[in-house]
């Protein structure tokens, strides 16, 4: 009997025909297309015949090859790409909605509140603006990389955040200079600036008039990767390392988007960011991204 004949029996109005088809298909589910069996199963009103079609579907599911898991490295690349795309999309939408709304609120508040410039409302508006600026930095960190040649040593030395009291720390730049690399200097700037900010903020609580905790910034290249490390003698890290890279996570009273922005920038470069607490004190932050050949 041909598949067409079996399909005709399956759709027959006579239960005897459907029973015959169901018995044969249960024994050999490949006699007809799976879609035919599924249609018969959902349309059948006789319980015994319906069970025959159900048995055929179960057998087909058991025979179906299990989708192979992609290699860990490939799976991570897929996840990272989806992460930065979704991060950029969400932050773009949030900024599009928030920016005009904040402007309207500030304008109305200035007109309606006496002494607005010295009011608590003005101070709170300033905090909201700082949060929006942090979201904007996340948006920028998730951009597609624009690859070019640049001197890594010069970029790193220009990343020092001057709004912090870094003079209370002993900063050392230990990498080779100059060092010509390929990458996106704007993404590296975001990552290193956030990394240095994190290190300085960790060191300031242990800084005294007689002790300047050390921060060592090193960098170099291998035949496969470019790397940057930031070692600090700060208060260390005692929480969840993966959690430190989650958006909005902070123990320092600010937006908590520094390390997430750093991570997004490195993912945009197909790179990595790793934070490792040291046994005695401080942490080491390591940034790496692959050597990228410029297309000529």
Secondary structure by P-SEA (a helix, b strand, c coil): ccaaaaaaaaacccaaaaaaaaaaaaaccccccaaaaaaaaaacccaaaaaaaaaaaaaaaaaccccccccaaaaaaaaaaaaaaaaaaaaaaaaaacaaaaaaaaaaaaaccccccccaaaaaaaaaaaaaaaaaaaaaaacccbbbbbcaaaaaaaccccccccccccccccccccccccccaaaaaaaaaaaaaaaaaaacccccccbbbbbbbbbcccccccbbbbbbccccccccccccccccccccccccaaaaaaaaaaaaaccbbbbbbcccbbbbbbbbbccccccc
